[in-house]
Amino acid sequence: MKNSHHHYHTLRVILGDQLNAAHSWFREHDQGILYLIAELHPEATYVKHHIQKLCAFFLAMEHFATALKNANHPVCYLTLDETKNQSLETVILTLAAKHKVVNIELQRPDEYRVLQQYRSLESDATEHSVRMVDSEHFLLSFDDIPQHFKPKHSVRMENFYRKMRQRFNILMDNDGQPEGGQWNYDSANRNKLKATDLNVIPAPLCFQHDVRHLLERIERHDIASMGRAEPDLLWPVTRQDALNLLAHFCEHLLPNFGRFQDSMTSQTPHSWSLYHSRLSFALNSKLINPKHVIKSAITAYHENDDIDIAQIEGFVRQILGWREYVRGMYWINMPDYKEQNALQAGRDLPAFFWNGDTKMHCLSNAIGQSLDYAYAHHIQRLMVTGNFCLLTEIQPEQVDEWYLGIYIDALEWVELPNTRGMSQFSDGGWIASKPYTASGSYIHKMSDYCSSCHYKVKEKTSEQACPLNSLYWHFMVKHRERLAENPRIGMIYGNWDKQDDAQKHAVLQRAEWCLDNIETL
């Protein structure tokens, strides 16, 4: 390190998901403060990550270190070569000792596992004073989380979202009413893409970042990964990239965002991107600020007559609502959240989740896309892969591990409540008021997958019947005692009870066959 002769009094640590150039740390220039950014083996291996995810985080960190240096801040950037076999704590303490710093300063981490490491660092760093500051990213401050959330209690996102809208005065009229007269336009956001819609889907804005040096380094260090490796990374890795992606979204995609936010198709080269912003990696690595994203989108809404209230509200709800909500649910319930398995699910995740090789078109499409791009939108995650895992009762740890690894935007704080809670109902209803289950008819309603599938979506019991149809009833019957009390579900059982016994038997037998042969579906 060239700077080793230099005297530093403070070491500040920046994690790979803390690339926030607007942080108050950087307002002062003090040559006695050294910033540490490090590629770490434990971070690259706590779960098997998508190769594009590893590349995106490492490249974003590299760019951030360069930007800090260019802004005249002393920086120590360590690659896997320098941190081999070292924990986060060891790397920090070694550097602190080397430079004889008095202070170690940290930003509050967003994952419980990292907070544990920071807690042990605080108790082991006897030679240094250790201080933790806020990451200055979220709208809801960490200390305010207990005002909105209670451990092991159901908190409805909609109620939380309305409070956030009021508190931050977002999409509100002057008289305290929601703009447009209603809080939520979700019912206007469930359109299927028709043939005429497919030709006008805008091409996604993709970047071309050379990551060959990273692919070589990751391979040399024998770090296991999944998914398709590309020498040019298409994801945003700088603040400027993120701002460009946001501008592109506001201009070209926001006018139809809400309308088609739940729809799926395999009939266009843009089926993976559609009208989604794909800003989640930039947000979760903190390259861009959620308040800024919301503000920019609302400005576009006010300036562009093609954007109606249902489009902007659906987008704001994802960031001001969902994103802040799952973070609150995560922190109020950790570490208990990781233990939840209310439905006692225990089956192994099928091998086709790692290669997309299944005859079920909806699944092969969602999984294949995830392996190709490290990305899928929320309905693919919730109602295709998630629904399948829920109906077939896959062990929650294995479902978590898959989602946490495969998606470029997946960090545990956002993945765990979405998977265990919203998708798998493993928390017994802290997040969702009912399990998000669906038969093939939902997939048929929201996509064009079924028309070119090996299975027949209209059939329940034949050898060609869509497996989701029988698996749906198998799940509902098995968990009837728990679910029937729910007013949103009770009436569904009426449809089941009307069938004659032979039909019920045939449906459940088909489901048992599907479960016994899950690997070859």
C-alpha positions as CSV (number, residue, x, y, z in Angstrom):
1,M,0.0,0.0,0.0
2,K,1.6,3.3,-1.1
3,N,0.1,5.2,1.8
4,S,1.6,3.1,4.6
5,H,4.0,5.9,5.6
6,H,1.0,8.1,6.1
7,H,-0.5,8.6,9.6
8,Y,-4.2,7.8,9.9
9,H,-6.3,8.3,13.1
10,T,-9.5,6.7,11.7
11,L,-10.4,3.7,9.6
12,R,-13.8,3.8,8.0
13,V,-15.3,0.6,6.6
14,I,-17.5,0.5,3.5
15,L,-19.3,-2.7,2.7
16,G,-20.3,-3.8,-0.8
17,D,-23.9,-2.8,-0.2
18,Q,-23.0,0.7,1.2
19,L,-21.8,2.5,-1.9
20,N,-23.6,5.7,-1.0
21,A,-21.7,8.7,-2.4
22,A,-24.1,11.1,-0.6
23,H,-23.2,9.8,2.8
24,S,-22.2,12.5,5.3
25,W,-18.9,10.8,5.8
26,F,-17.7,12.1,2.5
27,R,-18.6,15.8,3.1
28,E,-15.3,16.3,5.0
29,H,-11.8,15.8,3.6
30,D,-9.4,14.5,6.2
31,Q,-6.2,12.9,5.1
32,G,-6.1,11.2,8.5
33,I,-9.2,9.1,7.6
34,L,-8.6,5.9,5.6
35,Y,-11.5,4.2,3.8
36,L,-11.5,0.4,3.5
37,I,-13.3,-1.4,0.8
38,A,-12.6,-5.1,0.5
39,E,-13.6,-8.1,-1.5
40,L,-14.1,-10.9,1.0
41,H,-14.2,-14.7,0.6
42,P,-16.9,-15.1,3.3
43,E,-19.2,-12.6,1.5
44,A,-18.7,-14.3,-1.8
45,T,-19.4,-17.8,-0.4
46,Y,-22.0,-17.5,2.5
47,V,-24.4,-18.7,-0.2
48,K,-23.7,-19.8,-3.8
49,H,-24.2,-16.5,-5.7
50,H,-25.0,-15.9,-9.4
51,I,-21.8,-15.1,-11.2
52,Q,-23.2,-11.8,-12.5
53,K,-24.1,-10.8,-8.9
54,L,-20.5,-11.4,-7.8
55,C,-19.2,-9.4,-10.7
56,A,-21.7,-6.6,-10.1
57,F,-20.8,-6.1,-6.5
58,F,-17.1,-6.4,-7.0
59,L,-17.1,-4.0,-10.0
60,A,-19.4,-1.5,-8.2
61,M,-17.0,-1.6,-5.2
62,E,-14.0,-1.1,-7.4
63,H,-15.6,1.9,-9.1
64,F,-16.7,3.4,-5.8
65,A,-13.1,3.1,-4.5
66,T,-11.8,4.9,-7.6
67,A,-14.5,7.6,-7.3
68,L,-13.4,8.2,-3.6
69,K,-9.8,8.4,-4.6
70,N,-10.6,10.9,-7.4
71,A,-12.4,13.0,-4.8
72,N,-9.2,13.0,-2.8
73,H,-10.1,10.6,0.0
74,P,-7.5,8.0,1.1
75,V,-8.7,4.6,0.2
76,C,-7.4,1.0,0.7
77,Y,-9.0,-1.4,-1.8
78,L,-8.3,-5.0,-1.1
79,T,-9.1,-7.7,-3.6
80,L,-9.7,-11.4,-3.0
81,D,-5.9,-11.9,-3.5
82,E,-5.2,-9.8,-0.4
83,T,-8.0,-11.0,1.8
84,K,-7.8,-14.8,1.2
85,N,-8.9,-16.9,4.2
86,Q,-9.7,-13.8,6.3
87,S,-12.9,-12.8,7.9
88,L,-14.3,-9.3,7.8
89,E,-13.2,-8.7,11.4
90,T,-9.6,-9.9,10.7
91,V,-9.3,-7.7,7.7
92,I,-10.5,-4.6,9.6
93,L,-8.4,-5.3,12.7
94,T,-5.2,-6.1,10.7
95,L,-5.5,-2.8,8.8
96,A,-6.3,-0.9,12.0
97,A,-3.2,-2.3,13.7
98,K,-1.0,-1.7,10.7
99,H,-1.9,2.0,10.7
100,K,-2.2,2.3,14.5
101,V,-5.6,4.1,14.1
102,V,-7.4,5.3,17.2
103,N,-10.9,5.0,15.7
104,I,-12.8,2.4,13.7
105,E,-16.0,3.7,12.2
106,L,-18.7,1.5,10.6
107,Q,-22.0,2.0,8.9
108,R,-24.9,0.1,10.3
109,P,-25.1,-3.1,8.2
110,D,-28.4,-4.2,6.7
111,E,-28.0,-7.9,7.3
112,Y,-28.2,-9.6,10.7
113,R,-25.2,-11.9,9.9
114,V,-23.0,-8.8,9.3
115,L,-24.3,-7.1,12.4
116,Q,-23.2,-10.1,14.5
117,Q,-19.7,-9.8,13.0
118,Y,-19.6,-6.1,13.8
119,R,-20.8,-6.8,17.4
120,S,-17.9,-9.2,17.9
121,L,-15.5,-6.7,16.3
122,E,-16.7,-4.1,18.9
123,S,-15.8,-6.4,21.7
124,D,-12.5,-7.6,20.2
125,A,-11.2,-4.2,19.2
126,T,-9.6,-3.4,22.6
127,E,-7.0,-1.1,21.0
128,H,-9.5,1.1,19.1
129,S,-12.7,2.9,19.8
130,V,-15.4,1.5,17.5
131,R,-18.4,3.6,16.4
132,M,-21.4,2.7,14.2
133,V,-23.3,5.3,12.3
134,D,-26.4,5.2,10.1
135,S,-26.1,4.2,6.5
136,E,-28.3,7.2,5.6
137,H,-30.2,5.4,2.9
138,F,-33.7,4.3,4.0
139,L,-36.6,6.6,4.5
140,L,-37.6,5.0,7.8
141,S,-34.8,5.4,10.3
142,F,-33.7,2.3,12.0
143,D,-34.7,3.6,15.4
144,D,-38.3,4.1,14.1
145,I,-38.8,0.5,13.1
146,P,-40.3,-0.5,16.5
147,Q,-43.0,2.2,16.2
148,H,-44.4,0.4,13.1
149,F,-43.5,-3.3,13.8
150,K,-43.9,-5.7,16.6
151,P,-41.9,-9.0,16.8
152,K,-43.9,-12.1,15.7
153,H,-46.9,-10.0,14.9
154,S,-48.7,-9.6,11.6
155,V,-48.3,-6.1,10.2
156,R,-50.1,-5.3,6.9
157,M,-48.0,-3.6,4.3
158,E,-51.0,-1.5,3.1
159,N,-51.4,0.2,6.6
160,F,-47.6,0.8,6.8
161,Y,-47.5,2.2,3.3
162,R,-50.3,4.7,4.0
163,K,-48.5,6.0,7.1
164,M,-45.3,6.4,5.0
165,R,-47.2,8.3,2.3
166,Q,-48.6,10.7,4.9
167,R,-45.4,11.1,6.9
168,F,-43.3,11.9,3.8
169,N,-46.1,13.7,2.0
170,I,-45.8,11.5,-1.1
171,L,-48.6,11.5,-3.7
172,M,-50.9,13.4,-1.3
173,D,-53.3,16.2,-1.9
174,N,-53.2,19.3,0.1
175,D,-56.2,18.2,2.2
176,G,-54.4,15.1,3.5
177,Q,-56.1,12.8,1.0
178,P,-54.3,10.4,-1.4
179,E,-53.8,11.9,-4.8
180,G,-56.5,10.7,-7.2
181,G,-58.8,9.8,-4.3
182,Q,-57.6,6.3,-3.5
183,W,-54.5,4.9,-1.9
184,N,-53.9,1.9,-4.1
185,Y,-54.5,1.2,-7.7
186,D,-53.4,-2.4,-7.7
187,S,-56.6,-3.5,-9.4
188,A,-55.7,-1.5,-12.5
189,N,-52.3,-3.1,-12.6
190,R,-53.1,-6.7,-13.6
191,N,-53.2,-6.6,-17.4
192,K,-52.0,-9.4,-19.6
193,L,-49.8,-8.5,-22.6
194,K,-51.7,-9.0,-25.8
195,A,-50.1,-9.7,-29.2
196,T,-50.4,-6.0,-30.1
197,D,-48.6,-5.0,-26.8
198,L,-45.6,-7.2,-27.5
199,N,-44.3,-5.2,-30.5
200,V,-44.1,-1.9,-28.6
201,I,-42.2,-3.0,-25.5
202,P,-39.1,-0.8,-25.3
203,A,-35.7,-2.4,-25.4
204,P,-34.0,-2.4,-22.0
205,L,-31.1,-0.1,-21.3
206,C,-28.2,-2.4,-20.8
207,F,-24.6,-1.4,-19.9
208,Q,-21.5,-3.0,-21.1
209,H,-18.9,-3.3,-18.3
210,D,-15.9,-5.4,-19.0
211,V,-15.7,-7.9,-16.1
212,R,-13.1,-10.4,-17.6
213,H,-10.6,-9.5,-14.9
214,L,-13.2,-10.3,-12.2
215,L,-14.3,-13.6,-13.9
216,E,-10.6,-14.6,-13.9
217,R,-10.1,-13.7,-10.3
218,I,-13.3,-15.4,-9.1
219,E,-12.3,-18.6,-11.0
220,R,-8.7,-18.4,-9.7
221,H,-10.0,-18.3,-6.1
222,D,-12.3,-21.3,-6.7
223,I,-15.5,-19.4,-5.7
224,A,-18.5,-21.5,-6.6
225,S,-21.2,-19.6,-8.5
226,M,-24.3,-20.3,-10.7
227,G,-25.9,-18.8,-13.8
228,R,-24.6,-17.5,-17.1
229,A,-21.3,-15.6,-17.1
230,E,-20.9,-12.7,-19.6
231,P,-17.6,-10.9,-20.3
232,D,-19.7,-7.7,-20.5
233,L,-22.0,-7.0,-17.5
234,L,-25.3,-5.3,-18.3
235,W,-26.1,-4.1,-14.8
236,P,-25.4,-0.6,-13.5
237,V,-22.3,-0.4,-11.3
238,T,-21.9,3.4,-10.8
239,R,-24.1,6.2,-9.6
240,Q,-24.1,7.6,-13.1
241,D,-25.3,4.3,-14.5
242,A,-28.0,4.2,-11.9
243,L,-29.2,7.7,-12.8
244,N,-29.2,6.9,-16.5
245,L,-31.3,3.7,-15.8
246,L,-33.7,5.8,-13.7
247,A,-34.1,8.4,-16.4
248,H,-34.7,5.7,-19.0
249,F,-37.3,4.1,-16.8
250,C,-39.1,7.4,-16.2
251,E,-39.2,8.3,-19.9
252,H,-39.8,4.9,-21.6
253,L,-41.2,2.5,-19.1
254,L,-43.2,4.3,-16.4
255,P,-46.1,5.1,-18.7
256,N,-46.9,1.4,-18.8
257,F,-45.3,0.2,-15.6
258,G,-48.3,-0.4,-13.5
259,R,-50.5,-1.7,-16.3
260,F,-48.2,-4.6,-17.0
261,Q,-46.3,-5.0,-13.7
262,D,-47.8,-8.5,-13.1
263,S,-47.8,-9.8,-16.6
264,M,-45.4,-12.5,-18.1
265,T,-44.6,-13.5,-21.6
266,S,-42.1,-15.6,-23.5
267,Q,-43.0,-14.1,-26.9
268,T,-40.5,-11.2,-27.1
269,P,-36.8,-10.8,-26.7
270,H,-37.6,-8.2,-23.9
271,S,-39.7,-10.7,-21.9
272,W,-37.1,-10.5,-19.1
273,S,-37.2,-6.7,-18.7
274,L,-40.7,-5.6,-19.9
275,Y,-41.6,-2.3,-18.1
276,H,-39.7,-3.0,-14.9
277,S,-37.1,-0.4,-13.8
278,R,-34.5,-3.0,-12.8
279,L,-33.1,-0.5,-10.3
280,S,-33.1,-3.0,-7.4
281,F,-29.4,-3.8,-7.6
282,A,-28.5,-0.1,-7.7
283,L,-30.9,0.6,-4.8
284,N,-29.7,-2.3,-2.7
285,S,-26.0,-1.5,-3.2
286,K,-27.0,2.1,-2.3
287,L,-25.6,3.5,-5.6
288,I,-28.9,5.4,-5.7
289,N,-31.2,6.8,-3.0
290,P,-34.8,5.6,-2.7
291,K,-36.1,9.1,-2.0
292,H,-34.4,10.4,-5.2
293,V,-35.9,7.5,-7.2
294,I,-39.4,8.3,-5.9
295,K,-39.0,12.0,-6.5
296,S,-37.7,11.6,-10.0
297,A,-40.6,9.3,-10.9
298,I,-43.2,11.6,-9.5
299,T,-41.6,14.6,-11.4
300,A,-41.9,12.5,-14.6
301,Y,-45.6,11.7,-13.7
302,H,-46.4,15.5,-13.3
303,E,-44.6,16.4,-16.5
304,N,-45.8,13.6,-18.8
305,D,-49.5,13.2,-19.6
306,D,-48.9,9.6,-20.7
307,I,-48.3,8.5,-17.1
308,D,-51.4,8.1,-15.1
309,I,-51.9,7.8,-11.3
310,A,-52.1,3.9,-11.4
311,Q,-48.6,3.7,-13.0
312,I,-46.8,6.0,-10.6
313,E,-48.7,4.7,-7.5
314,G,-47.7,1.1,-8.3
315,F,-44.1,2.1,-8.6
316,V,-44.0,4.2,-5.4
317,R,-45.7,1.4,-3.5
318,Q,-42.8,-0.9,-4.4
319,I,-40.2,1.4,-3.0
320,L,-41.9,3.4,-0.3
321,G,-44.2,0.5,0.6
322,W,-42.7,-2.9,0.1
323,R,-39.0,-2.1,0.3
324,E,-39.2,-0.2,3.6
325,Y,-41.8,-2.6,4.9
326,V,-39.7,-5.8,4.4
327,R,-36.7,-4.2,6.0
328,G,-38.8,-3.4,9.1
329,M,-40.2,-6.9,9.3
330,Y,-36.7,-8.4,8.9
331,W,-35.1,-6.4,11.7
332,I,-38.0,-6.7,14.2
333,N,-38.1,-10.5,13.8
334,M,-34.4,-11.5,13.5
335,P,-32.9,-13.9,14.3
336,D,-36.3,-15.7,14.8
337,Y,-37.3,-15.2,11.2
338,K,-34.8,-17.8,10.0
339,E,-36.3,-20.5,12.2
340,Q,-39.9,-20.1,10.8
341,N,-41.5,-23.1,9.1
342,A,-45.2,-22.9,10.0
343,L,-46.3,-25.4,7.4
344,Q,-43.5,-27.9,8.3
345,A,-42.3,-28.0,4.7
346,G,-39.4,-30.4,4.2
347,R,-39.0,-31.6,0.6
348,D,-35.8,-31.0,-1.3
349,L,-35.6,-28.3,-4.0
350,P,-35.7,-30.1,-7.4
351,A,-32.5,-30.1,-9.4
352,F,-34.1,-28.2,-12.3
353,F,-34.0,-25.0,-10.2
354,W,-30.3,-24.9,-11.0
355,N,-30.6,-25.5,-14.7
356,G,-34.2,-24.7,-15.8
357,D,-34.7,-28.2,-17.2
358,T,-38.4,-28.9,-16.7
359,K,-41.3,-29.5,-19.0
360,M,-43.4,-26.9,-17.1
361,H,-43.0,-23.9,-19.4
362,C,-43.7,-21.2,-16.7
363,L,-41.0,-22.7,-14.5
364,S,-38.4,-23.3,-17.2
365,N,-39.0,-19.7,-18.4
366,A,-38.7,-18.0,-15.0
367,I,-35.7,-20.2,-13.9
368,G,-33.9,-20.0,-17.2
369,Q,-34.3,-16.2,-17.2
370,S,-33.0,-16.0,-13.6
371,L,-29.9,-18.0,-14.6
372,D,-29.4,-15.9,-17.7
373,Y,-29.9,-12.5,-16.1
374,A,-29.7,-12.9,-12.3
375,Y,-33.1,-11.2,-12.4
376,A,-36.8,-11.9,-12.5
377,H,-39.7,-9.6,-11.7
378,H,-41.9,-10.0,-8.6
379,I,-44.7,-12.1,-10.1
380,Q,-42.2,-14.6,-11.6
381,R,-40.6,-14.9,-8.1
382,L,-43.9,-15.0,-6.2
383,M,-46.4,-16.7,-8.4
384,V,-44.2,-19.0,-10.5
385,T,-41.1,-20.3,-8.7
386,G,-42.5,-19.3,-5.2
387,N,-45.9,-20.8,-5.8
388,F,-44.4,-24.0,-7.0
389,C,-42.1,-24.3,-3.9
390,L,-45.1,-23.5,-1.7
391,L,-47.4,-26.1,-3.2
392,T,-44.8,-28.8,-3.2
393,E,-43.6,-27.9,0.3
394,I,-39.9,-27.3,-0.3
395,Q,-37.8,-26.8,2.9
396,P,-37.7,-23.1,3.5
397,E,-33.9,-23.0,4.0
398,Q,-33.4,-24.4,0.5
399,V,-35.8,-22.0,-1.0
400,D,-34.1,-19.1,0.8
401,E,-30.7,-20.2,-0.3
402,W,-31.8,-20.3,-4.0
403,Y,-33.5,-16.8,-4.0
404,L,-30.6,-15.3,-2.0
405,G,-28.0,-16.6,-4.4
406,I,-29.6,-16.3,-7.8
407,Y,-30.9,-12.7,-7.8
408,I,-28.6,-9.8,-8.3
409,D,-30.6,-7.7,-5.8
410,A,-30.9,-10.3,-3.1
411,L,-29.5,-9.4,0.3
412,E,-31.0,-11.3,3.3
413,W,-32.9,-8.3,4.6
414,V,-35.0,-8.1,1.5
415,E,-35.0,-11.8,0.5
416,L,-36.0,-13.4,3.8
417,P,-39.3,-11.7,4.5
418,N,-40.2,-11.9,0.8
419,T,-39.5,-15.6,0.6
420,R,-40.3,-17.1,4.1
421,G,-43.1,-14.7,4.6
422,M,-44.8,-13.4,1.5
423,S,-44.0,-16.4,-0.8
424,Q,-43.8,-19.5,1.4
425,F,-46.1,-18.5,4.3
426,S,-43.5,-20.1,6.6
427,D,-44.1,-17.3,9.1
428,G,-47.7,-18.3,9.5
429,G,-49.0,-15.0,8.3
430,W,-46.8,-12.2,9.7
431,I,-46.7,-10.6,6.2
432,A,-49.4,-12.2,4.1
433,S,-52.9,-12.6,5.3
434,K,-53.2,-15.9,3.3
435,P,-50.8,-18.1,1.4
436,Y,-50.1,-16.9,-2.2
437,T,-51.2,-20.1,-3.9
438,A,-52.4,-20.5,-7.5
439,S,-53.3,-23.2,-9.9
440,G,-52.5,-23.1,-13.6
441,S,-55.4,-20.8,-14.4
442,Y,-53.6,-17.9,-12.7
443,I,-50.5,-18.4,-14.9
444,H,-52.7,-18.7,-17.9
445,K,-54.5,-15.5,-17.0
446,M,-51.3,-13.5,-16.5
447,S,-49.0,-15.0,-19.3
448,D,-48.7,-16.7,-22.6
449,Y,-46.7,-19.6,-21.1
450,C,-49.5,-22.2,-21.2
451,S,-50.1,-22.2,-24.9
452,S,-46.7,-23.6,-25.6
453,C,-46.4,-25.9,-22.6
454,H,-46.0,-29.7,-22.5
455,Y,-48.9,-29.8,-20.0
456,K,-52.5,-28.8,-20.5
457,V,-53.6,-26.0,-18.2
458,K,-57.3,-26.9,-18.5
459,E,-56.8,-30.5,-17.2
460,K,-56.6,-31.6,-13.6
461,T,-56.1,-35.3,-13.5
462,S,-54.8,-36.7,-16.8
463,E,-51.1,-37.5,-17.5
464,Q,-50.9,-34.2,-19.4
465,A,-52.6,-32.2,-16.7
466,C,-50.8,-29.1,-15.5
467,P,-49.2,-30.2,-12.2
468,L,-50.1,-26.9,-10.6
469,N,-53.8,-27.8,-10.8
470,S,-53.7,-30.9,-8.7
471,L,-50.9,-29.6,-6.4
472,Y,-53.0,-26.6,-5.6
473,W,-55.9,-28.7,-4.3
474,H,-53.5,-31.1,-2.6
475,F,-52.0,-28.2,-0.6
476,M,-55.4,-26.6,0.1
477,V,-56.9,-29.9,1.4
478,K,-53.8,-30.7,3.5
479,H,-53.8,-27.4,5.2
480,R,-57.6,-26.9,5.4
481,E,-57.7,-26.7,9.2
482,R,-55.4,-23.8,9.2
483,L,-56.7,-22.0,6.2
484,A,-60.5,-22.5,6.3
485,E,-61.0,-20.0,9.1
486,N,-59.7,-17.3,6.8
487,P,-62.6,-15.4,5.3
488,R,-60.6,-14.8,2.1
489,I,-60.2,-18.6,1.6
490,G,-63.3,-20.2,3.1
491,M,-65.4,-19.9,0.0
492,I,-62.8,-21.6,-2.1
493,Y,-63.4,-24.9,-0.2
494,G,-67.0,-24.7,-1.4
495,N,-65.8,-25.5,-4.9
496,W,-63.9,-28.5,-3.6
497,D,-66.7,-29.8,-1.6
498,K,-69.0,-29.7,-4.6
499,Q,-66.9,-32.3,-6.5
500,D,-67.8,-35.9,-6.3
501,D,-65.5,-38.3,-4.4
502,A,-64.1,-40.0,-7.5
503,Q,-63.0,-36.6,-8.9
504,K,-61.4,-35.5,-5.6
505,H,-59.6,-38.8,-5.4
506,A,-58.3,-38.5,-8.9
507,V,-57.0,-34.9,-8.3
508,L,-55.2,-35.9,-5.1
509,Q,-53.7,-39.0,-6.8
510,R,-52.4,-36.9,-9.7
511,A,-50.8,-34.5,-7.1
512,E,-49.2,-37.4,-5.2
513,W,-47.8,-38.7,-8.5
514,C,-46.4,-35.2,-9.3
515,L,-44.8,-35.0,-5.8
516,D,-43.3,-38.5,-6.2
517,N,-41.9,-37.6,-9.6
518,I,-41.0,-34.0,-8.9
519,E,-37.5,-34.3,-10.4
520,T,-38.9,-35.2,-13.8
521,L,-41.9,-32.8,-14.1
